[in-house]
Amino acid sequence: MKSFSVKELLTTTPLLQEVVINGWVKTFRSNRFIALNDGSTLNNIQCVVDFEKFDENLLKQIATGAAIKVKGTLVESQGKGQNVEIQVDDITIHGSADPETYPIQPKKHSLEFLREKAHLRVRTNTFAAVMRVRSALSFAIHQYFQQNGFYYFHAPIITGSDAEGAGEMFRVTTLDEKNPPLTEAGDVDHKEDFFGKETNLTVSGQLEAEAYAMALGKVYTFGPTFRAENSNTSRHLAEFWMIEPEMAFYDLDANMDLAEDFIKKVIQYILDNCKEDLQFLEKRLLDEEKTKPQAERSEMALLEKLKFVVENNFKRVTYTEAIDILRNSKPNKKKKFKYPINEWGADLQSEHERFLVEKHFKCPVILFDYPAKIKAFYMRLNEDGKTVRAMDILFPGIGEIVGGSQREERLDVLKEKMAALGIDEEELWWYLDLRKFGTAVHSGFGLGFERLVLFATGMGNIRDVIPFPRTPQNAEF
């Protein structure tokens, strides 16, 4: 007999039919009412047990966390809060859960406690909702690119180059750490290593994606990336997922057009398809906000914030204009910014980005034409010789969410920039080849997936929007 999901039974199934359902027990009240959930929806289905029909030893195994199969008749519910319930005829115990040791009991748990139980935390309403939204966003991203003529490109995870030119990387080696082979100069001889050279886990698939864009036109990566930064902030992970589209024949304006359309479409998708989970997460966030001082509370509720992005045109502002606005702003003049803005060339912080979005323009903002000194070597140099065709998209509550640029397609200019930064041409010979053979204007951007999930769910810590977070001193699961 077909097994239904809880979501199916609560929404589409006709009454008075015999049904089978599998799930995990949320609660079992009065030896009569089982609240059962299978992860398909935020809501539980109530299963009503006539305890006189069942063996007492079997009923004792029906505790919070137990996995069971229920067979019975779907009827109109007699209680409040649900339309249907199951009158139980038969129960099978798949796996019991000792109530004395099962850690996810039906009570409020701190997020810190649940991080220590990352293998079980998805059984809570909060994490189940977050992970369903994460799944929907992932689908929407692939759907958007596939419907817009992009090809999905799998960038290598092991690389011999540092695409960002900044930040520590995780080394990949098979050499004996206690007795590695040495050169005559006494250095580790990486020619003896598995790949014959020093290799690392990738921080970005962008450079390789450029190669494929220059043949397939439009490609995108969506895969894991790694940063070995010893940072324990609520915004950093050592392992995270990146979305990186690259487009041949796109200048910076076309790049900004695509990024704005893309991010609006994927957020609209979850507004249309994750209403129940988003409403739950919004209520959770509102309850959490009540415990904070007034000055630290968000100005917008979760759904309002998502609609703010979807319904507003993104304001496009040059970095130079933004600096002038910030330099002359009240927070800067009254020394309210933690990082005061004094001169052109400053690297903007989250507080500056949020001021521009939330206070000054009151809409999402795209900043472009940044100083070359604070951006990567591969960004196209402007005619002024001091700015590059870079762009960042700024959102409320979070600041920068997307970073991208028009890439430097001129071989001579790219070589000059690499030389000035001490980047070895031999290391990126193949990247330079792209500028020798059929070079063209091209652009792309990167979006950290967990940062998008953080924004979409209202969670406060990036460790709570990825299934098993990898952070300094933490690779437990």
C-alpha positions in Angstrom: 0.0 0.0 0.0 1.3 3.5 -0.9 2.7 5.5 1.9 1.6 9.2 2.0 3.6 12.2 3.2 2.3 14.4 6.0 2.1 17.3 3.5 -0.1 15.2 1.1 -2.5 14.2 3.8 -2.9 17.7 5.2 -3.5 19.3 1.8 -4.9 17.0 -0.9 -6.1 13.7 0.3 -9.9 12.9 0.5 -11.3 11.8 3.8 -12.4 8.3 4.9 -9.7 6.4 3.1 -7.2 4.0 4.6 -3.7 5.5 4.7 -0.2 4.6 5.7 2.3 7.1 6.9 5.9 7.0 8.2 7.5 9.6 10.4 9.1 10.7 13.6 7.2 11.2 16.8 7.1 14.8 18.0 5.0 14.2 21.0 2.7 11.5 22.4 0.1 12.9 24.8 -2.1 11.0 27.2 -1.3 7.6 25.6 -3.7 8.8 22.9 -2.5 11.6 20.6 0.7 11.2 18.5 2.0 14.3 16.7 3.8 12.8 13.7 6.2 14.6 11.3 8.1 13.3 8.3 10.0 16.5 7.2 7.7 17.2 4.3 6.1 20.2 6.0 6.3 22.3 9.1 3.1 20.9 10.4 2.5 17.6 12.2 -0.4 15.3 11.6 -2.3 14.0 14.7 -2.7 10.3 15.0 -5.4 9.2 17.5 -4.8 6.0 19.3 -7.3 3.9 21.2 -4.9 2.7 23.8 -7.1 -0.3 24.7 -6.4 -1.8 21.3 -2.7 -1.8 21.7 -0.1 -3.6 23.7 1.2 -1.5 26.6 4.9 -2.5 25.8 4.4 -1.1 22.2 2.9 2.2 23.5 5.9 2.6 25.8 8.2 2.7 22.8 6.3 5.6 21.2 8.3 8.5 22.6 9.6 11.8 21.1 12.1 10.9 18.4 10.9 7.4 17.7 10.4 6.4 14.0 7.1 4.7 13.4 4.7 3.6 10.7 1.0 4.3 11.2 -1.9 2.7 9.4 -5.4 4.0 9.8 -8.3 6.0 8.5 -8.1 9.7 7.6 -11.0 11.5 9.2 -12.1 15.1 9.9 -10.3 16.3 13.0 -12.2 16.8 16.2 -9.6 19.2 17.7 -8.5 22.7 16.8 -5.6 23.6 14.6 -5.9 20.9 12.0 -8.5 19.8 9.4 -7.8 16.1 9.4 -6.4 13.4 11.7 -5.7 9.7 11.5 -7.7 7.1 13.5 -5.0 4.6 14.1 -5.6 0.9 13.4 -2.0 -0.4 13.4 1.5 0.9 14.6 4.9 -0.4 13.6 8.0 0.8 15.5 10.9 1.3 13.1 13.2 2.6 15.8 12.6 3.7 19.3 14.2 6.7 21.0 15.1 6.6 24.7 13.4 9.7 26.3 16.2 9.8 28.9 19.0 10.3 26.4 17.3 11.7 23.2 18.5 15.3 23.2 15.8 17.0 20.9 12.9 17.1 23.4 9.8 19.2 22.7 11.1 22.4 24.3 13.1 25.4 23.3 16.8 24.7 22.7 19.5 27.3 22.2 21.1 27.4 18.8 24.5 26.9 20.5 23.3 23.6 22.0 21.8 22.5 18.7 25.2 23.1 16.9 26.6 20.5 19.1 23.9 18.1 17.9 24.1 19.0 14.2 23.2 15.4 13.2 19.8 15.8 15.0 19.0 19.5 14.9 17.2 19.3 11.6 14.4 17.5 13.5 13.5 20.8 15.1 11.0 23.1 13.4 13.6 25.9 13.0 16.2 23.9 11.2 13.8 21.8 9.1 12.3 25.1 7.9 15.8 26.6 7.1 16.9 23.5 5.2 13.6 23.3 3.1 14.2 27.0 2.2 17.8 26.2 1.4 16.7 23.3 -0.9 14.2 25.6 -2.6 16.8 28.3 -3.2 19.2 25.7 -4.7 16.5 24.5 -7.1 15.6 28.1 -8.1 19.2 28.9 -8.8 19.6 26.0 -11.2 16.2 26.7 -12.8 17.0 30.3 -13.4 20.3 29.6 -15.2 19.0 26.6 -17.1 16.0 28.7 -18.4 18.4 31.5 -19.4 20.8 29.7 -21.6 23.5 28.9 -19.1 25.5 25.6 -19.0 26.3 24.1 -15.6 30.1 23.9 -15.3 31.8 21.8 -12.6 34.9 23.7 -11.5 37.8 21.7 -10.0 37.9 21.5 -6.3 41.7 20.9 -6.3 43.7 23.8 -7.8 47.2 25.0 -8.3 46.2 28.7 -8.3 44.7 31.2 -5.8 41.9 32.9 -7.7 41.3 35.6 -5.1 44.9 36.5 -4.4 44.0 36.8 -0.7 43.2 34.6 2.3 44.7 31.3 3.4 44.1 28.1 1.5 43.9 24.5 2.6 46.8 22.5 1.2 46.3 19.1 -0.6 49.2 16.7 -0.3 50.1 13.1 0.0 53.6 13.7 1.2 54.7 12.2 4.5 54.3 15.1 7.0 57.0 13.7 9.3 59.5 13.0 6.6 58.7 14.9 3.4 61.2 14.8 0.4 63.4 17.9 0.3 65.2 19.9 -2.4 68.9 20.6 -2.3 68.0 23.9 -0.7 66.1 22.1 2.1 62.6 23.1 1.0 59.7 20.6 0.6 60.0 19.1 -2.8 56.5 19.4 -4.2 57.6 17.7 -7.5 57.5 14.5 -5.5 53.9 15.2 -4.4 50.8 13.5 -6.0 50.2 16.2 -8.6 53.9 17.2 -9.0 53.3 20.6 -7.7 51.8 22.5 -4.7 48.0 22.3 -4.7 45.2 23.6 -2.6 41.4 23.4 -2.1 39.8 26.0 -4.3 38.6 29.4 -3.0 36.7 30.1 -6.3 35.8 28.4 -9.6 35.9 31.8 -11.4 39.1 31.5 -13.4 38.2 28.1 -14.8 34.7 29.3 -15.5 36.1 32.1 -17.6 37.8 29.5 -19.8 34.5 27.7 -20.4 32.5 31.0 -20.9 34.9 31.8 -23.7 33.7 28.7 -25.6 30.2 28.0 -24.4 29.1 31.7 -24.0 27.3 31.5 -20.6 28.2 29.1 -17.8 27.8 28.9 -14.1 29.4 27.0 -11.2 27.6 26.0 -8.0 29.9 24.1 -5.8 31.9 24.0 -2.6 34.8 26.4 -1.9 37.2 26.7 1.0 38.9 29.4 3.0 41.4 28.6 5.7 40.9 31.9 7.6 41.1 31.5 11.4 37.8 33.4 11.9 35.1 32.6 14.4 32.6 35.3 13.4 28.9 34.7 12.6 29.6 35.4 8.9 32.5 33.0 8.2 32.8 29.4 7.3 35.8 27.3 6.2 33.7 25.4 3.7 30.8 27.0 1.9 29.0 26.9 -1.5 29.4 29.5 -4.2 27.4 30.4 -7.3 29.6 31.9 -10.0 28.2 32.7 -13.5 30.5 33.8 -16.2 29.3 35.4 -19.5 31.2 36.1 -22.7 30.3 39.4 -24.5 28.8 40.9 -21.3 30.0 44.3 -20.1 29.6 45.5 -16.5 26.1 47.0 -17.2 24.9 43.7 -18.6 26.5 41.9 -15.6 24.5 44.2 -13.2 21.3 43.6 -15.1 21.7 39.8 -14.9 22.7 39.9 -11.2 19.7 42.0 -10.2 17.2 39.9 -12.3 18.7 36.6 -11.0 18.5 37.5 -7.3 15.0 38.9 -7.6 13.8 35.7 -9.3 15.2 33.3 -6.8 13.9 35.2 -3.9 10.5 35.4 -5.6 10.6 31.6 -6.0 10.8 31.1 -2.2 8.1 33.7 -1.5 5.8 31.7 -3.8 6.8 28.2 -2.7 8.0 28.4 0.9 5.2 30.5 2.5 4.6 28.3 5.5 8.3 28.0 6.4 9.0 31.7 5.9 6.0 32.7 8.0 7.3 30.4 10.8 10.8 31.8 10.5 9.5 35.4 10.5 7.6 34.7 13.8 10.7 33.1 15.2 12.7 36.2 14.3 10.2 38.6 15.8 10.2 36.6 19.1 14.0 36.8 19.1 14.0 40.5 18.3 11.9 41.2 21.4 14.8 40.1 23.6 17.2 42.6 22.0 17.7 46.2 23.0 15.6 48.6 20.8 18.7 49.9 19.0 19.8 46.4 17.8 16.4 45.3 16.4 15.8 45.0 12.7 13.7 47.7 11.1 12.0 45.2 8.7 10.3 41.8 9.4 11.6 38.9 7.3 8.9 38.8 4.6 9.0 42.6 4.3 12.8 42.4 3.8 12.4 39.8 1.0 9.7 41.8 -0.7 11.9 44.9 -0.3 14.5 43.2 -2.6 12.0 41.9 -5.1 9.8 45.0 -5.5 12.5 47.7 -5.6 14.7 48.6 -8.5 18.4 48.4 -7.4 20.0 51.8 -7.2 23.3 52.0 -9.1 25.9 54.3 -7.6 29.6 54.7 -8.2 32.0 54.0 -5.4 33.1 57.7 -5.6 29.5 58.9 -5.2 29.0 56.5 -2.2 32.2 57.8 -0.5 30.9 61.4 -0.8 27.5 60.4 0.6 29.2 58.5 3.5 31.8 61.2 4.2 29.0 63.8 4.6 26.5 61.6 6.4 25.4 62.3 10.0 26.8 59.1 11.4 30.2 59.9 10.0 30.2 63.5 11.1 29.1 62.5 14.6 31.6 59.7 14.7 28.9 57.0 15.0 30.6 54.7 12.5 33.1 52.3 14.0 35.2 52.8 10.8 35.1 56.5 9.9 35.2 57.5 6.3 37.8 60.1 5.7 39.2 59.7 2.2 38.6 58.1 -1.2 40.1 54.6 -1.4 38.7 53.3 1.9 37.4 49.7 1.9 33.7 49.9 2.8 32.5 48.0 5.9 29.1 46.4 6.5 28.0 49.5 8.5 28.6 51.7 5.5 26.9 49.4 3.1 23.8 49.1 5.3 23.6 52.9 5.8 23.5 53.3 2.0 20.7 50.7 1.6 18.6 51.2 4.8 19.0 54.9 5.5 20.1 56.9 2.4 18.6 55.2 -0.7 16.0 52.9 1.0 16.4 50.3 -1.6 19.0 47.7 -2.6 22.1 49.3 -4.0 24.7 48.3 -6.6 28.1 50.0 -6.1 30.5 50.0 -9.0 33.8 51.4 -10.3 35.9 50.6 -7.2 39.5 51.7 -6.5 41.8 49.2 -8.2 43.9 48.9 -5.1 41.2 47.2 -3.1 40.0 44.8 -5.8 41.4 41.7 -7.5 43.9 41.7 -10.4 41.5 40.2 -13.0 39.0 43.2 -12.9 39.1 45.5 -15.9 40.9 48.7 -15.4 39.0 51.9 -16.3 40.4 54.7 -18.5 41.1 56.8 -15.4 43.8 54.2 -14.4 42.7 54.1 -10.8 39.3 52.4 -10.8 38.1 49.0 -12.0 34.9 47.7 -13.5 33.8 46.0 -10.2 30.4 45.9 -8.7 28.9 44.8 -5.3 25.2 44.3 -4.6 24.2 45.6 -1.1 21.2 44.3 0.8 19.4 45.4 4.0 20.6 43.8 7.2 23.5 42.1 5.7 25.5 44.5 3.4 27.3 43.0 0.5 25.7 39.8 -0.9 27.1 39.7 -4.5 30.5 40.7 -5.8 31.4 40.8 -9.5 33.2 42.6 -12.3 33.9 42.9 -15.9 37.1 40.9 -16.4 40.3 42.4 -17.9 40.3 41.0 -21.5 43.4 43.0 -22.6 46.6 40.9 -22.5 49.0 43.8 -22.0 47.0 45.4 -19.2 46.5 42.1 -17.4 50.2 41.3 -17.6 51.0 44.8 -16.1 48.6 44.2 -13.3 50.0 40.8 -12.5 53.6 42.1 -12.5 52.7 44.9 -10.2 51.2 42.4 -7.7 54.0 39.9 -8.1 51.8 37.2 -9.7 53.9 34.7 -11.7 52.8 34.6 -15.3 53.9 30.9 -15.5 51.4 30.0 -12.8 48.5 31.4 -14.9 49.8 30.8 -18.4 46.6 29.2 -19.4 44.6 32.2 -18.1 46.7 34.5 -20.2 46.1 32.3 -23.2 42.4 33.3 -23.1 43.6 36.8 -23.8 45.7 35.6 -26.8 43.2 33.5 -28.6 39.9 35.1 -29.3 39.7 37.5 -26.4 36.5 39.4 -25.8 34.7 41.5 -23.3 33.3 39.2 -20.5 32.0 39.4 -17.0 30.7 37.5 -14.0 29.9 37.6 -10.4 29.9 35.5 -7.2 27.3 34.8 -4.6 28.0 33.0 -1.4 25.1 30.6 -1.1 25.0 30.5 2.7 24.9 34.3 2.8 21.8 34.2 0.6 20.2 31.5 2.8 21.1 33.6 5.9 19.3 36.6 4.3 16.3 34.5 3.2 15.7 32.8 6.5 16.5 35.6 9.0 19.0 33.4 10.9 21.7 35.3 12.7 24.7 33.0 12.3 25.9 31.4 9.1 26.7 28.2 10.9 22.9 27.7 11.2 22.2 27.7 7.5 24.5 24.9 6.4 23.9 21.2 7.4 27.3 20.6 9.0 29.4 23.8 9.5 33.1 23.7 9.1 34.8 26.3 11.2 38.1 26.7 13.1 38.5 23.7 15.6 35.3 22.2 14.4 34.9 19.3 11.9 33.0 17.0 14.3 30.3 15.6 11.9 
